[in-house]
Amino acid sequence: MKHAVVKEVWAGIRRTIGTAQTTKAAATTDYLKLMLAQVPVTLTGLRDRSLLLLTFAGALRRSEIVA
């Protein structure tokens, strides 16, 4: 798709039809328990556990966690 006309046509198709959104399954408490069971019992593990729990409890997105 290096030709300018082809790029322009594809951009128009994407604008008109759109693209399919890829969705992921929501993390449930069962998944959270499995994730927490894998975290080691170390200082970094404690940090990771707290991040997982706070993120799940607050229903935060990745961008919200980083911010």
PQR file of N, CA, C, O and H, with PARSE charges and radii, in Angstrom:
ATOM      1  N   MET A   1       0.822  -1.186   0.000 -0.4000 1.5000
ATOM      2  CA  MET A   1       0.000   0.000   0.000 -0.0000 2.0000
ATOM      3  C   MET A   1       0.869   1.254   0.000  0.5500 1.7000
ATOM      4  O   MET A   1       0.652   2.160   0.804 -0.5500 1.4000
ATOM      5  N   LYS A   2       1.824   1.307  -0.871 -0.4000 1.5000
ATOM      6  CA  LYS A   2       2.697   2.465  -0.919 -0.0000 2.0000
ATOM      7  C   LYS A   2       2.159   3.555  -1.836  0.5500 1.7000
ATOM      8  O   LYS A   2       2.574   4.710  -1.736 -0.5500 1.4000
ATOM      9  H   LYS A   2       2.001   0.571  -1.524  0.4000 1.0000
ATOM     10  N   HIS A   3       1.261   3.208  -2.706 -0.4000 1.5000
ATOM     11  CA  HIS A   3       0.749   4.187  -3.655 -0.0000 2.0000
ATOM     12  C   HIS A   3      -0.262   5.099  -2.961  0.5500 1.7000
ATOM     13  O   HIS A   3      -1.099   4.631  -2.189 -0.5500 1.4000
ATOM     14  H   HIS A   3       0.924   2.270  -2.787  0.4000 1.0000
ATOM     15  N   ALA A   4      -0.182   6.380  -3.233 -0.4000 1.5000
ATOM     16  CA  ALA A   4      -1.024   7.371  -2.546 -0.0000 2.0000
ATOM     17  C   ALA A   4      -2.512   7.158  -2.801  0.5500 1.7000
ATOM     18  O   ALA A   4      -3.327   7.360  -1.901 -0.5500 1.4000
ATOM     19  H   ALA A   4       0.498   6.760  -3.860  0.4000 1.0000
ATOM     20  N   VAL A   5      -2.872   6.757  -4.009 -0.4000 1.5000
ATOM     21  CA  VAL A   5      -4.290   6.548  -4.332 -0.0000 2.0000
ATOM     22  C   VAL A   5      -4.849   5.388  -3.520  0.5500 1.7000
ATOM     23  O   VAL A   5      -5.971   5.457  -3.018 -0.5500 1.4000
ATOM     24  H   VAL A   5      -2.210   6.594  -4.740  0.4000 1.0000
ATOM     25  N   VAL A   6      -4.071   4.331  -3.394 -0.4000 1.5000
ATOM     26  CA  VAL A   6      -4.517   3.159  -2.632 -0.0000 2.0000
ATOM     27  C   VAL A   6      -4.690   3.540  -1.160  0.5500 1.7000
ATOM     28  O   VAL A   6      -5.675   3.150  -0.533 -0.5500 1.4000
ATOM     29  H   VAL A   6      -3.160   4.275  -3.801  0.4000 1.0000
ATOM     30  N   LYS A   7      -3.748   4.292  -0.610 -0.4000 1.5000
ATOM     31  CA  LYS A   7      -3.857   4.723   0.784 -0.0000 2.0000
ATOM     32  C   LYS A   7      -5.106   5.572   1.001  0.5500 1.7000
ATOM     33  O   LYS A   7      -5.801   5.430   2.007 -0.5500 1.4000
ATOM     34  H   LYS A   7      -2.947   4.608  -1.120  0.4000 1.0000
ATOM     35  N   GLU A   8      -5.376   6.442   0.057 -0.4000 1.5000
ATOM     36  CA  GLU A   8      -6.537   7.325   0.173 -0.0000 2.0000
ATOM     37  C   GLU A   8      -7.844   6.534   0.113  0.5500 1.7000
ATOM     38  O   GLU A   8      -8.779   6.816   0.862 -0.5500 1.4000
ATOM     39  H   GLU A   8      -4.812   6.558  -0.760  0.4000 1.0000
ATOM     40  N   VAL A   9      -7.905   5.552  -0.773 -0.4000 1.5000
ATOM     41  CA  VAL A   9      -9.102   4.716  -0.884 -0.0000 2.0000
ATOM     42  C   VAL A   9      -9.312   3.922   0.395  0.5500 1.7000
ATOM     43  O   VAL A   9     -10.432   3.853   0.902 -0.5500 1.4000
ATOM     44  H   VAL A   9      -7.146   5.322  -1.381  0.4000 1.0000
ATOM     45  N   TRP A  10      -8.239   3.314   0.931 -0.4000 1.5000
ATOM     46  CA  TRP A  10      -8.361   2.540   2.169 -0.0000 2.0000
ATOM     47  C   TRP A  10      -8.780   3.426   3.335  0.5500 1.7000
ATOM     48  O   TRP A  10      -9.576   3.005   4.174 -0.5500 1.4000
ATOM     49  H   TRP A  10      -7.329   3.370   0.519  0.4000 1.0000
ATOM     50  N   ALA A  11      -8.259   4.638   3.400 -0.4000 1.5000
ATOM     51  CA  ALA A  11      -8.653   5.559   4.471 -0.0000 2.0000
ATOM     52  C   ALA A  11     -10.135   5.897   4.363  0.5500 1.7000
ATOM     53  O   ALA A  11     -10.825   5.990   5.378 -0.5500 1.4000
ATOM     54  H   ALA A  11      -7.612   4.980   2.719  0.4000 1.0000
ATOM     55  N   GLY A  12     -10.627   6.081   3.142 -0.4000 1.5000
ATOM     56  CA  GLY A  12     -12.053   6.356   2.951 -0.0000 2.0000
ATOM     57  C   GLY A  12     -12.918   5.181   3.346  0.5500 1.7000
ATOM     58  O   GLY A  12     -13.982   5.359   3.940 -0.5500 1.4000
ATOM     59  H   GLY A  12     -10.066   6.006   2.318  0.4000 1.0000
ATOM     60  N   ILE A  13     -12.473   3.987   3.022 -0.4000 1.5000
ATOM     61  CA  ILE A  13     -13.228   2.777   3.402 -0.0000 2.0000
ATOM     62  C   ILE A  13     -13.280   2.661   4.926  0.5500 1.7000
ATOM     63  O   ILE A  13     -14.336   2.371   5.488 -0.5500 1.4000
ATOM     64  H   ILE A  13     -11.609   3.842   2.539  0.4000 1.0000
ATOM     65  N   ARG A  14     -12.143   2.887   5.598 -0.4000 1.5000
ATOM     66  CA  ARG A  14     -12.124   2.824   7.058 -0.0000 2.0000
ATOM     67  C   ARG A  14     -13.036   3.875   7.678  0.5500 1.7000
ATOM     68  O   ARG A  14     -13.694   3.609   8.684 -0.5500 1.4000
ATOM     69  H   ARG A  14     -11.286   3.123   5.141  0.4000 1.0000
ATOM     70  N   ARG A  15     -13.081   5.069   7.083 -0.4000 1.5000
ATOM     71  CA  ARG A  15     -13.961   6.115   7.597 -0.0000 2.0000
ATOM     72  C   ARG A  15     -15.424   5.742   7.423  0.5500 1.7000
ATOM     73  O   ARG A  15     -16.237   5.975   8.317 -0.5500 1.4000
ATOM     74  H   ARG A  15     -12.547   5.285   6.266  0.4000 1.0000
ATOM     75  N   THR A  16     -15.761   5.161   6.273 -0.4000 1.5000
ATOM     76  CA  THR A  16     -17.153   4.842   5.968 -0.0000 2.0000
ATOM     77  C   THR A  16     -17.632   3.613   6.739  0.5500 1.7000
ATOM     78  O   THR A  16     -18.672   3.653   7.395 -0.5500 1.4000
ATOM     79  H   THR A  16     -15.100   4.972   5.547  0.4000 1.0000
ATOM     80  N   ILE A  17     -16.883   2.544   6.657 -0.4000 1.5000
ATOM     81  CA  ILE A  17     -17.299   1.275   7.251 -0.0000 2.0000
ATOM     82  C   ILE A  17     -16.804   1.138   8.687  0.5500 1.7000
ATOM     83  O   ILE A  17     -17.496   0.583   9.541 -0.5500 1.4000
ATOM     84  H   ILE A  17     -16.038   2.512   6.123  0.4000 1.0000
ATOM     85  N   GLY A  18     -15.626   1.637   8.938 -0.4000 1.5000
ATOM     86  CA  GLY A  18     -15.033   1.479  10.267 -0.0000 2.0000
ATOM     87  C   GLY A  18     -14.231   0.197  10.344  0.5500 1.7000
ATOM     88  O   GLY A  18     -14.168  -0.566   9.379 -0.5500 1.4000
ATOM     89  H   GLY A  18     -15.064   2.088   8.244  0.4000 1.0000
ATOM     90  N   THR A  19     -13.626  -0.035  11.476 -0.4000 1.5000
ATOM     91  CA  THR A  19     -12.855  -1.250  11.697 -0.0000 2.0000
ATOM     92  C   THR A  19     -13.434  -1.992  12.879  0.5500 1.7000
ATOM     93  O   THR A  19     -14.023  -1.389  13.776 -0.5500 1.4000
ATOM     94  H   THR A  19     -13.676   0.584  12.259  0.4000 1.0000
ATOM     95  N   ALA A  20     -13.267  -3.290  12.878 -0.4000 1.5000
ATOM     96  CA  ALA A  20     -13.792  -4.116  13.961 -0.0000 2.0000
ATOM     97  C   ALA A  20     -12.967  -3.897  15.221  0.5500 1.7000
ATOM     98  O   ALA A  20     -11.737  -3.925  15.177 -0.5500 1.4000
ATOM     99  H   ALA A  20     -12.788  -3.780  12.149  0.4000 1.0000
ATOM    100  N   GLN A  21     -13.634  -3.683  16.323 -0.4000 1.5000
ATOM    101  CA  GLN A  21     -12.952  -3.507  17.594 -0.0000 2.0000
ATOM    102  C   GLN A  21     -12.645  -4.874  18.182  0.5500 1.7000
ATOM    103  O   GLN A  21     -13.491  -5.769  18.173 -0.5500 1.4000
ATOM    104  H   GLN A  21     -14.633  -3.660  16.358  0.4000 1.0000
ATOM    105  N   THR A  22     -11.439  -5.027  18.689 -0.4000 1.5000
ATOM    106  CA  THR A  22     -11.089  -6.280  19.349 -0.0000 2.0000
ATOM    107  C   THR A  22     -11.329  -6.097  20.839  0.5500 1.7000
ATOM    108  O   THR A  22     -10.739  -5.220  21.471 -0.5500 1.4000
ATOM    109  H   THR A  22     -10.752  -4.300  18.696  0.4000 1.0000
ATOM    110  N   THR A  23     -12.190  -6.925  21.388 -0.4000 1.5000
ATOM    111  CA  THR A  23     -12.512  -6.818  22.802 -0.0000 2.0000
ATOM    112  C   THR A  23     -11.910  -7.991  23.551  0.5500 1.7000
ATOM    113  O   THR A  23     -11.713  -9.069  22.989 -0.5500 1.4000
ATOM    114  H   THR A  23     -12.668  -7.637  20.874  0.4000 1.0000
ATOM    115  N   LYS A  24     -11.625  -7.775  24.798 -0.4000 1.5000
ATOM    116  CA  LYS A  24     -11.076  -8.806  25.670 -0.0000 2.0000
ATOM    117  C   LYS A  24     -12.113  -9.142  26.733  0.5500 1.7000
ATOM    118  O   LYS A  24     -12.954  -8.320  27.094 -0.5500 1.4000
ATOM    119  H   LYS A  24     -11.785  -6.899  25.254  0.4000 1.0000
ATOM    120  N   ALA A  25     -12.029 -10.351  27.211 -0.4000 1.5000
ATOM    121  CA  ALA A  25     -12.939 -10.767  28.274 -0.0000 2.0000
ATOM    122  C   ALA A  25     -12.590 -10.013  29.558  0.5500 1.7000
ATOM    123  O   ALA A  25     -11.419  -9.769  29.847 -0.5500 1.4000
ATOM    124  H   ALA A  25     -11.345 -11.019  26.917  0.4000 1.0000
ATOM    125  N   ALA A  26     -13.602  -9.656  30.311 -0.4000 1.5000
ATOM    126  CA  ALA A  26     -13.384  -8.933  31.559 -0.0000 2.0000
ATOM    127  C   ALA A  26     -12.749  -9.853  32.595  0.5500 1.7000
ATOM    128  O   ALA A  26     -13.031 -11.050  32.637 -0.5500 1.4000
ATOM    129  H   ALA A  26     -14.554  -9.854  30.076  0.4000 1.0000
ATOM    130  N   ALA A  27     -11.898  -9.282  33.418 -0.4000 1.5000
ATOM    131  CA  ALA A  27     -11.292 -10.046  34.508 -0.0000 2.0000
ATOM    132  C   ALA A  27     -12.325 -10.188  35.619  0.5500 1.7000
ATOM    133  O   ALA A  27     -12.883  -9.200  36.095 -0.5500 1.4000
ATOM    134  H   ALA A  27     -11.669  -8.309  33.384  0.4000 1.0000
ATOM    135  N   THR A  28     -12.564 -11.409  36.016 -0.4000 1.5000
ATOM    136  CA  THR A  28     -13.509 -11.673  37.103 -0.0000 2.0000
ATOM    137  C   THR A  28     -12.727 -11.943  38.383  0.5500 1.7000
ATOM    138  O   THR A  28     -11.498 -12.016  38.362 -0.5500 1.4000
ATOM    139  H   THR A  28     -12.110 -12.212  35.629  0.4000 1.0000
ATOM    140  N   THR A  29     -13.426 -12.089  39.474 -0.4000 1.5000
ATOM    141  CA  THR A  29     -12.746 -12.373  40.736 -0.0000 2.0000
ATOM    142  C   THR A  29     -12.012 -13.710  40.678  0.5500 1.7000
ATOM    143  O   THR A  29     -10.985 -13.882  41.334 -0.5500 1.4000
ATOM    144  H   THR A  29     -14.425 -12.030  39.491  0.4000 1.0000
ATOM    145  N   ASP A  30     -12.533 -14.654  39.899 -0.4000 1.5000
ATOM    146  CA  ASP A  30     -11.846 -15.937  39.752 -0.0000 2.0000
ATOM    147  C   ASP A  30     -10.499 -15.745  39.063  0.5500 1.7000
ATOM    148  O   ASP A  30      -9.498 -16.322  39.489 -0.5500 1.4000
ATOM    149  H   ASP A  30     -13.368 -14.514  39.366  0.4000 1.0000
ATOM    150  N   TYR A  31     -10.465 -14.940  38.004 -0.4000 1.5000
ATOM    151  CA  TYR A  31      -9.206 -14.649  37.323 -0.0000 2.0000
ATOM    152  C   TYR A  31      -8.255 -13.885  38.240  0.5500 1.7000
ATOM    153  O   TYR A  31      -7.049 -14.129  38.233 -0.5500 1.4000
ATOM    154  H   TYR A  31     -11.278 -14.471  37.658  0.4000 1.0000
ATOM    155  N   LEU A  32      -8.796 -12.968  39.020 -0.4000 1.5000
ATOM    156  CA  LEU A  32      -7.973 -12.186  39.939 -0.0000 2.0000
ATOM    157  C   LEU A  32      -7.313 -13.106  40.969  0.5500 1.7000
ATOM    158  O   LEU A  32      -6.130 -12.954  41.275 -0.5500 1.4000
ATOM    159  H   LEU A  32      -9.776 -12.770  39.026  0.4000 1.0000
ATOM    160  N   LYS A  33      -8.067 -14.040  41.492 -0.4000 1.5000
ATOM    161  CA  LYS A  33      -7.506 -14.990  42.467 -0.0000 2.0000
ATOM    162  C   LYS A  33      -6.393 -15.816  41.841  0.5500 1.7000
ATOM    163  O   LYS A  33      -5.372 -16.066  42.482 -0.5500 1.4000
ATOM    164  H   LYS A  33      -9.028 -14.163  41.244  0.4000 1.0000
ATOM    165  N   LEU A  34      -6.577 -16.240  40.601 -0.4000 1.5000
ATOM    166  CA  LEU A  34      -5.531 -17.004  39.913 -0.0000 2.0000
ATOM    167  C   LEU A  34      -4.282 -16.157  39.689  0.5500 1.7000
ATOM    168  O   LEU A  34      -3.161 -16.642  39.841 -0.5500 1.4000
ATOM    169  H   LEU A  34      -7.406 -16.037  40.080  0.4000 1.0000
ATOM    170  N   MET A  35      -4.478 -14.890  39.327 -0.4000 1.5000
ATOM    171  CA  MET A  35      -3.328 -13.998  39.117 -0.0000 2.0000
ATOM    172  C   MET A  35      -2.586 -13.757  40.426  0.5500 1.7000
ATOM    173  O   MET A  35      -1.356 -13.788  40.462 -0.5500 1.4000
ATOM    174  H   MET A  35      -5.388 -14.496  39.203  0.4000 1.0000
ATOM    175  N   LEU A  36      -3.326 -13.520  41.492 -0.4000 1.5000
ATOM    176  CA  LEU A  36      -2.701 -13.249  42.781 -0.0000 2.0000
ATOM    177  C   LEU A  36      -1.955 -14.464  43.323  0.5500 1.7000
ATOM    178  O   LEU A  36      -0.962 -14.318  44.036 -0.5500 1.4000
ATOM    179  H   LEU A  36      -4.325 -13.495  41.463  0.4000 1.0000
ATOM    180  N   ALA A  37      -2.428 -15.655  42.988 -0.4000 1.5000
ATOM    181  CA  ALA A  37      -1.754 -16.877  43.437 -0.0000 2.0000
ATOM    182  C   ALA A  37      -0.388 -17.035  42.771  0.5500 1.7000
ATOM    183  O   ALA A  37       0.479 -17.727  43.304 -0.5500 1.4000
ATOM    184  H   ALA A  37      -3.234 -15.773  42.409  0.4000 1.0000
ATOM    185  N   GLN A  38      -0.187 -16.404  41.618 -0.4000 1.5000
ATOM    186  CA  GLN A  38       1.074 -16.523  40.889 -0.0000 2.0000
ATOM    187  C   GLN A  38       2.126 -15.500  41.329  0.5500 1.7000
ATOM    188  O   GLN A  38       3.298 -15.615  40.968 -0.5500 1.4000
ATOM    189  H   GLN A  38      -0.891 -15.842  41.185  0.4000 1.0000
ATOM    190  N   VAL A  39       1.708 -14.510  42.103 -0.4000 1.5000
ATOM    191  CA  VAL A  39       2.636 -13.456  42.517 -0.0000 2.0000
ATOM    192  C   VAL A  39       3.518 -13.983  43.644  0.5500 1.7000
ATOM    193  O   VAL A  39       3.009 -14.525  44.625 -0.5500 1.4000
ATOM    194  H   VAL A  39       0.757 -14.416  42.396  0.4000 1.0000
ATOM    195  N   PRO A  40       4.848 -13.828  43.514 -0.5600 1.5000
ATOM    196  CA  PRO A  40       5.740 -14.329  44.569  0.2800 2.0000
ATOM    197  C   PRO A  40       5.623 -13.514  45.856  0.5500 1.7000
ATOM    198  O   PRO A  40       5.160 -12.374  45.846 -0.5500 1.4000
ATOM    199  N   VAL A  41       6.049 -14.118  46.955 -0.4000 1.5000
ATOM    200  CA  VAL A  41       5.983 -13.454  48.262 -0.0000 2.0000
ATOM    201  C   VAL A  41       7.311 -12.726  48.478  0.5500 1.7000
ATOM    202  O   VAL A  41       8.173 -13.183  49.229 -0.5500 1.4000
ATOM    203  H   VAL A  41       6.425 -15.044  46.963  0.4000 1.0000
ATOM    204  N   THR A  42       7.454 -11.596  47.809 -0.4000 1.5000
ATOM    205  CA  THR A  42       8.626 -10.731  47.933 -0.0000 2.0000
ATOM    206  C   THR A  42       8.134  -9.293  48.026  0.5500 1.7000
ATOM    207  O   THR A  42       6.931  -9.033  47.987 -0.5500 1.4000
ATOM    208  H   THR A  42       6.754 -11.224  47.199  0.4000 1.0000
ATOM    209  N   LEU A  43       9.071  -8.368  48.149 -0.4000 1.5000
ATOM    210  CA  LEU A  43       8.690  -6.967  48.214 -0.0000 2.0000
ATOM    211  C   LEU A  43       8.060  -6.517  46.897  0.5500 1.7000
ATOM    212  O   LEU A  43       7.058  -5.802  46.902 -0.5500 1.4000
ATOM    213  H   LEU A  43      10.048  -8.579  48.181  0.4000 1.0000
ATOM    214  N   THR A  44       8.637  -6.929  45.775 -0.4000 1.5000
ATOM    215  CA  THR A  44       8.039  -6.577  44.478 -0.0000 2.0000
ATOM    216  C   THR A  44       6.722  -7.327  44.281  0.5500 1.7000
ATOM    217  O   THR A  44       5.812  -6.815  43.630 -0.5500 1.4000
ATOM    218  H   THR A  44       9.451  -7.510  45.770  0.4000 1.0000
ATOM    219  N   GLY A  45       6.616  -8.519  44.832 -0.4000 1.5000
ATOM    220  CA  GLY A  45       5.370  -9.263  44.762 -0.0000 2.0000
ATOM    221  C   GLY A  45       4.267  -8.566  45.532  0.5500 1.7000
ATOM    222  O   GLY A  45       3.117  -8.534  45.095 -0.5500 1.4000
ATOM    223  H   GLY A  45       7.356  -8.934  45.361  0.4000 1.0000
ATOM    224  N   LEU A  46       4.622  -8.004  46.686 -0.4000 1.5000
ATOM    225  CA  LEU A  46       3.646  -7.249  47.474 -0.0000 2.0000
ATOM    226  C   LEU A  46       3.177  -6.031  46.692  0.5500 1.7000
ATOM    227  O   LEU A  46       1.990  -5.705  46.691 -0.5500 1.4000
ATOM    228  H   LEU A  46       5.557  -8.030  47.041  0.4000 1.0000
ATOM    229  N   ARG A  47       4.111  -5.362  46.029 -0.4000 1.5000
ATOM    230  CA  ARG A  47       3.753  -4.205  45.198 -0.0000 2.0000
ATOM    231  C   ARG A  47       2.802  -4.628  44.082  0.5500 1.7000
ATOM    232  O   ARG A  47       1.788  -3.976  43.834 -0.5500 1.4000
ATOM    233  H   ARG A  47       5.075  -5.627  46.030  0.4000 1.0000
ATOM    234  N   ASP A  48       3.148  -5.739  43.410 -0.4000 1.5000
ATOM    235  CA  ASP A  48       2.322  -6.212  42.301 -0.0000 2.0000
ATOM    236  C   ASP A  48       0.925  -6.621  42.773  0.5500 1.7000
ATOM    237  O   ASP A  48      -0.069  -6.340  42.104 -0.5500 1.4000
ATOM    238  H   ASP A  48       3.971  -6.269  43.612  0.4000 1.0000
ATOM    239  N   ARG A  49       0.857  -7.282  43.924 -0.4000 1.5000
ATOM    240  CA  ARG A  49      -0.448  -7.672  44.481 -0.0000 2.0000
ATOM    241  C   ARG A  49      -1.304  -6.447  44.771  0.5500 1.7000
ATOM    242  O   ARG A  49      -2.494  -6.419  44.456 -0.5500 1.4000
ATOM    243  H   ARG A  49       1.665  -7.510  44.468  0.4000 1.0000
ATOM    244  N   SER A  50      -0.686  -5.432  45.376 -0.4000 1.5000
ATOM    245  CA  SER A  50      -1.454  -4.233  45.704 -0.0000 2.0000
ATOM    246  C   SER A  50      -1.916  -3.522  44.440  0.5500 1.7000
ATOM    247  O   SER A  50      -3.038  -3.016  44.401 -0.5500 1.4000
ATOM    248  H   SER A  50       0.280  -5.454  45.631  0.4000 1.0000
ATOM    249  N   LEU A  51      -1.078  -3.472  43.404 -0.4000 1.5000
ATOM    250  CA  LEU A  51      -1.484  -2.857  42.142 -0.0000 2.0000
ATOM    251  C   LEU A  51      -2.650  -3.613  41.511  0.5500 1.7000
ATOM    252  O   LEU A  51      -3.604  -3.005  41.027 -0.5500 1.4000
ATOM    253  H   LEU A  51      -0.167  -3.883  43.436  0.4000 1.0000
ATOM    254  N   LEU A  52      -2.566  -4.935  41.520 -0.4000 1.5000
ATOM    255  CA  LEU A  52      -3.652  -5.735  40.953 -0.0000 2.0000
ATOM    256  C   LEU A  52      -4.957  -5.506  41.712  0.5500 1.7000
ATOM    257  O   LEU A  52      -6.011  -5.316  41.104 -0.5500 1.4000
ATOM    258  H   LEU A  52      -1.790  -5.429  41.913  0.4000 1.0000
ATOM    259  N   LEU A  53      -4.884  -5.525  43.024 -0.4000 1.5000
ATOM    260  CA  LEU A  53      -6.094  -5.365  43.837 -0.0000 2.0000
ATOM    261  C   LEU A  53      -6.695  -3.968  43.702  0.5500 1.7000
ATOM    262  O   LEU A  53      -7.909  -3.823  43.559 -0.5500 1.4000
ATOM    263  H   LEU A  53      -4.028  -5.679  43.519  0.4000 1.0000
ATOM    264  N   LEU A  54      -5.845  -2.937  43.746 -0.4000 1.5000
ATOM    265  CA  LEU A  54      -6.354  -1.569  43.606 -0.0000 2.0000
ATOM    266  C   LEU A  54      -6.934  -1.331  42.221  0.5500 1.7000
ATOM    267  O   LEU A  54      -7.972  -0.686  42.075 -0.5500 1.4000
ATOM    268  H   LEU A  54      -4.859  -3.055  43.862  0.4000 1.0000
ATOM    269  N   THR A  55      -6.258  -1.857  41.209 -0.4000 1.5000
ATOM    270  CA  THR A  55      -6.736  -1.690  39.839 -0.0000 2.0000
ATOM    271  C   THR A  55      -8.078  -2.381  39.649  0.5500 1.7000
ATOM    272  O   THR A  55      -8.987  -1.828  39.031 -0.5500 1.4000
ATOM    273  H   THR A  55      -5.415  -2.381  41.328  0.4000 1.0000
ATOM    274  N   PHE A  56      -8.199  -3.593  40.184 -0.4000 1.5000
ATOM    275  CA  PHE A  56      -9.456  -4.333  40.052 -0.0000 2.0000
ATOM    276  C   PHE A  56     -10.572  -3.638  40.835  0.5500 1.7000
ATOM    277  O   PHE A  56     -11.681  -3.478  40.325 -0.5500 1.4000
ATOM    278  H   PHE A  56      -7.461  -4.043  40.686  0.4000 1.0000
ATOM    279  N   ALA A  57     -10.281  -3.228  42.064 -0.4000 1.5000
ATOM    280  CA  ALA A  57     -11.307  -2.594  42.907 -0.0000 2.0000
ATOM    281  C   ALA A  57     -11.764  -1.259  42.317  0.5500 1.7000
ATOM    282  O   ALA A  57     -12.939  -0.905  42.415 -0.5500 1.4000
ATOM    283  H   ALA A  57      -9.380  -3.358  42.478  0.4000 1.0000
ATOM    284  N   GLY A  58     -10.842  -0.525  41.710 -0.4000 1.5000
ATOM    285  CA  GLY A  58     -11.192   0.764  41.136 -0.0000 2.0000
ATOM    286  C   GLY A  58     -11.645   0.689  39.699  0.5500 1.7000
ATOM    287  O   GLY A  58     -12.015   1.707  39.113 -0.5500 1.4000
ATOM    288  H   GLY A  58      -9.887  -0.812  41.631  0.4000 1.0000
ATOM    289  N   ALA A  59     -11.623  -0.513  39.113 -0.4000 1.5000
ATOM    290  CA  ALA A  59     -11.982  -0.716  37.700 -0.0000 2.0000
ATOM    291  C   ALA A  59     -11.201   0.250  36.808  0.5500 1.7000
ATOM    292  O   ALA A  59     -11.769   0.899  35.929 -0.5500 1.4000
ATOM    293  H   ALA A  59     -11.323  -1.339  39.589  0.4000 1.0000
ATOM    294  N   LEU A  60      -9.896   0.334  37.048 -0.4000 1.5000
ATOM    295  CA  LEU A  60      -9.051   1.278  36.333 -0.0000 2.0000
ATOM    296  C   LEU A  60      -8.525   0.692  35.027  0.5500 1.7000
ATOM    297  O   LEU A  60      -8.303  -0.513  34.910 -0.5500 1.4000
ATOM    298  H   LEU A  60      -9.435  -0.193  37.762  0.4000 1.0000
ATOM    299  N   ARG A  61      -8.334   1.575  34.051 -0.4000 1.5000
ATOM    300  CA  ARG A  61      -7.722   1.191  32.789 -0.0000 2.0000
ATOM    301  C   ARG A  61      -6.222   1.375  32.891  0.5500 1.7000
ATOM    302  O   ARG A  61      -5.727   2.020  33.816 -0.5500 1.4000
ATOM    303  H   ARG A  61      -8.515   2.554  34.147  0.4000 1.0000
ATOM    304  N   ARG A  62      -5.502   0.808  31.943 -0.4000 1.5000
ATOM    305  CA  ARG A  62      -4.039   0.924  31.962 -0.0000 2.0000
ATOM    306  C   ARG A  62      -3.589   2.368  31.990  0.5500 1.7000
ATOM    307  O   ARG A  62      -2.688   2.726  32.749 -0.5500 1.4000
ATOM    308  H   ARG A  62      -5.903   0.284  31.192  0.4000 1.0000
ATOM    309  N   SER A  63      -4.203   3.193  31.176 -0.4000 1.5000
ATOM    310  CA  SER A  63      -3.812   4.607  31.117 -0.0000 2.0000
ATOM    311  C   SER A  63      -4.062   5.303  32.442  0.5500 1.7000
ATOM    312  O   SER A  63      -3.306   6.199  32.819 -0.5500 1.4000
ATOM    313  H   SER A  63      -4.934   2.901  30.559  0.4000 1.0000
ATOM    314  N   GLU A  64      -5.110   4.907  33.156 -0.4000 1.5000
ATOM    315  CA  GLU A  64      -5.420   5.523  34.446 -0.0000 2.0000
ATOM    316  C   GLU A  64      -4.416   5.081  35.512  0.5500 1.7000
ATOM    317  O   GLU A  64      -4.086   5.852  36.412 -0.5500 1.4000
ATOM    318  H   GLU A  64      -5.724   4.179  32.849  0.4000 1.0000
ATOM    319  N   ILE A  65      -3.940   3.862  35.413 -0.4000 1.5000
ATOM    320  CA  ILE A  65      -2.952   3.371  36.376 -0.0000 2.0000
ATOM    321  C   ILE A  65      -1.643   4.123  36.186  0.5500 1.7000
ATOM    322  O   ILE A  65      -1.026   4.552  37.160 -0.5500 1.4000
ATOM    323  H   ILE A  65      -4.209   3.235  34.682  0.4000 1.0000
ATOM    324  N   VAL A  66      -1.222   4.284  34.954 -0.4000 1.5000
ATOM    325  CA  VAL A  66       0.044   4.941  34.660 -0.0000 2.0000
ATOM    326  C   VAL A  66       0.003   6.404  35.045  0.5500 1.7000
ATOM    327  O   VAL A  66       0.984   6.950  35.550 -0.5500 1.4000
ATOM    328  H   VAL A  66      -1.724   3.935  34.162  0.4000 1.0000
ATOM    329  N   ALA A  67      -1.141   7.040  34.805 -0.4000 1.5000
ATOM    330  CA  ALA A  67      -1.265   8.464  35.114 -0.0000 2.0000
ATOM    331  C   ALA A  67      -1.213   8.665  36.610  0.5500 1.7000
ATOM    332  O   ALA A  67      -1.301   9.798  37.084 -0.5500 1.4000
ATOM    333  H   ALA A  67      -1.938   6.597  34.395  0.4000 1.0000
TER
END
